[in-house]
């Protein structure tokens, strides 16, 4: 039985030490004479190898190799020299703690802001205790999840105010009843509840007045003069018991008959003006008129009613415009522009009238859809702007936000405004994908589609394109949508979906599906442009995917091989441009017509200033390569916006060669410009937004590929 090859021997290409060779030779000579002896010798050999391996590892470590488990090395002593054989493919994974995602940071920032507002509301409510204010402040604090101890003071104040409010109600009822004993009892309860002496003075005066006929008459006359409904209701029964002049009592009763409806009308007006609705305002105004109130007393309610009627009218116009937009010719630029302007006018008027934005979401979404349809027909690149929230690090170092969303298509930085096809600050992953979902259908219909994210390092490009587990970005959602679309069309078409993934690292094209696999071909990848304008990569690994799970697995395998590193600006900075290519080939079952669509999804590495990212050595080389490629991309964008004058420098860099059919080519292209809102990144944010504005002027010629 031949001795087994040890892992150490395999790692060193079979080069055993003289000791190990001698033991192996002896075992071989014994042959099959003694199986037990052979087994023992094999064990001795293995033990020797194990001991030798430990010794050699020590020697290697003493030479400064293998400190972080980045290679498996073997040192063999030969005449005092140390030789080392490396196995570069075997790497020990260095655990990197995941930092908070942009979405988590946004939620944390919103929660922090909500808690601060809740604390301030509690503070104000306790300082000036009033029942409704305290109730609202406590409810707000509970929603913000403040700790119980922070609510304690407000809850105590609320308990006191509720007792006082109950006492006030009983005093009012006692006054209206005209019963002295009942009023006295209510007075005692009010004092126990802690009502201020100023609130009780009036009640005390009423009780004092009830003790003598003269005081009863004086109180009645005062109530008539002041036309105070509650005082009249108390004084009239006391006057009757005391035998006051019947004429005075009749006069008081007439005043009460006139004033009580007015008091109720005023209360109704107050309620309707606080909780505004058309029906409540109409009822309150009519009650005020019936009670004979002066017009000035219900003028405010009439103004509110007029505003509500205007809102109702404008909402009808909005809904009518929305219904009309469903019939618009989606292939006519003029018709689309006219309808978009109509929706814009209706939307603007409704907003100015105070219609809640939540009621206007459908028309705003339709307006954006028509706008994008116009841009598609023109061949323009769509540009979406996404601004991430401030990070904890940025707020900690005193950064403030410089970005403000003016509306859903405009972002303001300092005093300058930038108009794009959509603006998200930061928006949810669902909202972002919803606005680019229709591009998946275009790819299934045979068009080339490109989505790429541009911006400085740490601006949220990778989060937008790929997201995180449970909060997936555009690429994973696109994969799900592709198989949803192909399933829906499966009765008419036979679909084939093929995926590939590459990175452009330091100007080298790397096949991520074969990276790290020694059995895969190491042939050089070449970028070329086909006769139909398509960009192809020769030698790139392509895998057919039967379902969304297989394509998602391909995406995850490629992502694992991407080159990343920590910098001062980003704990997991992308050091390469990552590109996912999905080909969708459809064959019409009846006509046999073949359409070839393609989706190219590119997460560009971010530009960075070396001084701020604090990278050194090899990472500095990476950063220089990244900046050089993005400069080449900027040159292409600049050339294309000049109306085709001169040569477009696609060949200046492999990145621009890869994106040749996406910029000024044959693809329907969507660009995400990702921005940091931090004041310390003002220059980078301005540069990114201006690049995106220039890209918006580029015209592509989208065509179906067969």
C-alpha positions, 0 to 999 in steps of 0.5 A, spaced: 500 500 500 503 506 497 503 512 503 498 517 502 500 524 500 500 529 505 496 536 505 503 539 506 506 535 500 501 537 496 501 545 498 509 544 496 508 541 490 510 534 493 517 537 495 518 533 502 524 534 506 529 529 507 527 526 513 520 525 510 523 522 504 527 517 508 521 514 512 516 514 505 522 509 502 522 505 508 515 504 508 515 502 501 520 497 502 516 493 507 511 492 501 505 488 503 509 483 508 506 486 514 499 490 513 499 492 521 506 495 520 504 499 514 499 502 518 503 504 523 509 507 519 503 511 515 501 514 522 508 515 524 509 518 517 503 523 518 505 525 525 512 526 522 509 531 517 504 534 522 510 536 527 514 538 521 509 542 518 508 546 525 516 547 525 515 550 518 510 555 520 514 557 525 519 559 521 515 562 516 512 566 521 519 569 523 520 571 516 514 575 516 509 571 512 502 569 513 501 574 519 494 575 517 492 568 514 493 571 507 497 565 504 499 558 505 507 557 505 512 552 507 519 554 509 524 549 507 531 550 510 537 549 504 544 551 506 541 556 511 537 559 505 529 560 506 525 558 500 517 560 500 512 557 496 505 561 496 498 558 494 495 565 492 488 562 491 487 560 498 485 566 503 483 567 509 476 571 510 477 577 514 471 579 518 468 586 517 463 588 521 457 591 517 455 598 518 448 601 518 445 601 512 443 608 509 436 606 510 437 604 517 441 611 518 435 614 515 430 611 520 435 612 526 435 620 524 428 620 523 427 617 530 432 621 533 428 628 530 421 625 532 424 624 540 427 631 540 420 634 538 416 629 543 421 631 548 420 639 547 412 638 546 412 634 553 416 640 556 412 645 553 405 642 556 408 641 563 410 648 563 403 650 561 398 645 563 392 644 559 388 638 558 388 637 550 395 639 550 398 634 555 394 629 551 397 630 545 404 631 547 404 624 551 401 621 545 406 623 541 411 621 546 409 614 546 409 614 538 416 616 539 418 610 544 420 615 549 422 612 556 417 611 561 421 616 566 421 621 561 413 621 561 412 621 568 412 629 569 407 630 564 402 624 566 402 627 573 400 633 570 395 630 566 392 627 572 391 633 575 388 637 569 383 631 568 381 632 575 380 640 574 377 639 568 372 634 571 371 639 577 370 645 571 364 641 568 361 640 575 361 647 576 358 649 570 352 644 571 351 646 578 350 653 575 346 651 570 341 647 575 340 653 579 341 649 585 345 652 591 347 646 595 349 643 588 353 649 587 356 648 594 358 641 593 361 643 586 365 648 589 368 644 594 370 639 589 373 644 585 377 647 591 380 639 592 382 639 585 386 645 586 382 650 581 385 657 582 382 662 586 381 666 580 377 661 577 373 660 583 371 667 585 365 668 580 362 661 583 363 664 590 360 671 588 354 667 586 354 663 592 354 669 596 349 673 592 344 667 594 344 669 601 340 675 601 335 678 596 339 684 595 345 680 592 340 675 588 337 681 585 344 684 583 347 678 581 341 677 576 342 684 573 349 683 572 348 677 568 342 680 564 347 686 563 353 681 561 348 676 557 352 671 560 348 664 559 351 660 565 350 666 570 343 667 567 341 659 568 343 660 576 341 667 577 334 666 575 332 660 579 335 664 585 331 670 583 324 666 583 326 663 590 327 670 593 321 673 590 325 678 585 321 683 581 317 678 576 319 683 570 326 683 571 326 675 571 322 676 565 327 680 562 332 675 564 329 669 561 328 673 554 335 674 554 337 667 556 332 665 550 336 669 545 343 668 548 343 660 549 343 659 541 348 664 540 353 661 545 351 654 542 353 656 535 359 660 537 361 653 540 359 649 534 363 655 530 370 653 534 369 646 533 368 646 526 374 651 525 379 647 529 377 640 525 375 643 518 371 639 514 366 642 509 359 639 512 361 641 519 363 648 517 356 649 513 352 646 519 356 651 524 355 657 519 347 655 518 347 655 526 350 662 527 345 665 522 339 662 525 342 664 532 342 671 529 350 672 530 353 678 527 356 676 520 363 678 523 363 672 528 362 667 522 366 670 517 372 666 519 368 660 518 366 662 511 373 663 509 375 656 511 368 653 507 370 657 501 377 654 501 374 647 502 370 648 496 375 650 492 379 644 494 374 640 492 373 643 486 380 642 484 380 635 486 375 634 481 379 637 476 385 633 478 381 626 478 378 628 471 385 630 468 388 623 471 382 619 467 384 623 461 391 621 461 389 614 461 387 615 454 393 619 451 397 617 445 403 614 448 407 614 442 406 622 440 411 626 444 406 632 443 400 629 446 404 626 452 407 633 453 400 637 452 397 632 457 404 632 462 403 640 462 395 639 464 397 634 469 402 639 472 397 645 472 392 641 476 397 639 481 400 646 482 393 649 483 391 643 488 397 644 492 397 652 492 390 651 495 392 646 500 390 640 498 394 634 502 400 631 498 398 624 500 391 626 496 395 628 490 400 622 489 397 618 484 397 624 479 404 626 481 406 619 479 402 619 473 406 626 471 412 623 472 411 617 468 408 621 462 415 625 463 419 619 462 415 617 456 417 623 453 424 622 455 424 615 452 421 618 445 426 623 445 432 618 446 434 622 453 437 619 458 433 618 465 437 621 471 434 620 478 437 623 484 438 620 491 440 623 497 442 619 503 441 621 510 447 624 514 451 619 518 452 618 525 459 620 524 457 626 520 453 629 525 458 627 530 463 632 527 458 637 526 456 636 519 449 639 517 445 637 511 446 642 504 440 638 500 433 640 500 428 636 496 423 642 492 419 637 489 419 630 487 423 632 481 427 638 484 433 638 489 436 644 492 443 645 494 445 652 497 441 657 493 442 652 486 436 648 484 437 642 479 431 638 475 431 631 474 426 626 472 425 624 480 428 626 486 429 621 492 431 624 499 432 618 500 426 614 499 425 607 500 428 601 495 420 600 493 419 607 491 426 607 487 425 601 483 417 603 482 420 608 477 424 604 473 420 598 473 418 599 466 425 598 463 425 591 465 419 590 460 423 594 455 429 589 456 424 583 455 421 587 448 428 586 445 431 593 447 438 594 451 437 597 458 442 600 462 442 602 469 448 605 472 449 609 479 454 615 479 457 619 485 462 620 490 465 614 495 460 613 500 454 616 497 450 610 497 451 607 490 452 600 492 446 600 497 441 603 491 444 598 486 444 592 491 441 594 497 442 589 503 439 582 506 431 584 507 432 591 504 434 589 496 436 594 491 435 595 484 439 589 481 435 584 486 428 587 484 430 587 477 431 580 477 425 578 480 421 583 475 425 579 469 422 572 471 415 575 473 415 579 466 417 572 462 412 568 466 406 573 464 409 572 456 410 565 456 404 563 453 406 567 446 414 567 447 420 562 449 424 566 453 432 564 455 435 568 460 443 569 461 447 572 466 454 574 467 458 579 472 465 582 471 468 588 475 473 593 472 479 593 477 485 598 475 483 598 468 483 590 468 476 587 466 475 581 471 470 575 470 467 575 477 464 568 475 471 565 474 475 569 479 478 564 484 476 558 480 483 555 478 479 550 473 476 556 469 479 559 463 484 565 464 483 567 457 484 575 456 477 578 456 476 583 450 471 589 449 468 590 442 462 593 439 458 589 434 455 591 427 449 593 431 452 597 436 452 592 441 458 592 446 460 585 447 465 582 452 469 576 449 471 570 453 466 572 459 463 567 463 455 566 461 450 562 465 443 560 463 438 561 469 432 558 469 429 562 475 430 568 479 433 564 485 439 561 480 440 569 477 440 571 484 445 566 486 449 568 480 449 575 483 451 573 490 457 569 487 459 575 483 458 580 489 462 576 493 468 576 489 468 584 488 474 588 490 472 592 497 477 596 502 476 600 508 477 608 507 476 614 512 470 615 508 467 609 507 468 602 511 467 598 505 469 602 499 468 599 492 475 599 489 472 597 482 466 598 477 461 592 478 457 590 472 451 585 472 449 583 465 443 580 463 441 577 456 433 576 455 432 572 448 425 571 446 422 567 441 415 568 438 412 561 438 408 563 432 412 567 428 419 564 430 421 572 430 427 572 435 428 578 440 435 580 444 434 584 449 440 586 454 440 589 461 447 592 464 447 594 471 453 598 473 455 600 480 461 605 479 466 606 484 466 612 487 470 618 486 475 620 492 480 625 494 486 622 496 487 627 502 480 625 505 480 618 504 487 617 507 488 611 503 496 609 502 500 604 498 496 599 493 489 603 495 492 609 493 493 606 486 486 603 486 483 610 487 488 614 482 485 608 477 478 610 479 478 617 478 482 616 472 476 612 469 471 617 472 475 623 468 474 619 462 467 618 463 466 625 464 470 627 458 465 622 454 459 626 457 462 632 455 463 631 448 456 628 447 453 634 450 456 638 445 451 635 439 456 630 436 461 635 434 468 632 434 470 625 436 467 622 442 473 619 446 470 612 448 477 609 447 480 613 452 478 608 457 475 601 458 469 603 462 467 608 457 468 602 452 463 598 456 458 603 456 459 605 449 452 603 447 449 606 454 451 613 453 449 616 446 448 609 443 442 604 442 440 603 450 435 606 454 439 608 460 437 610 467 443 614 471 442 614 478 446 620 481 447 619 489 449 624 493 451 626 500 448 631 504 454 633 508 456 640 508 463 637 508 462 634 501 459 640 498 464 640 492 463 633 491 455 634 491 455 640 486 460 636 481 456 630 481 449 634 480 452 638 475 455 631 471 448 628 472 445 635 469 450 634 463 448 627 462 441 629 462 442 632 455 445 626 452 440 623 446 440 615 445 437 612 439 434 606 442 432 600 438 429 593 438 435 588 437 434 582 433 
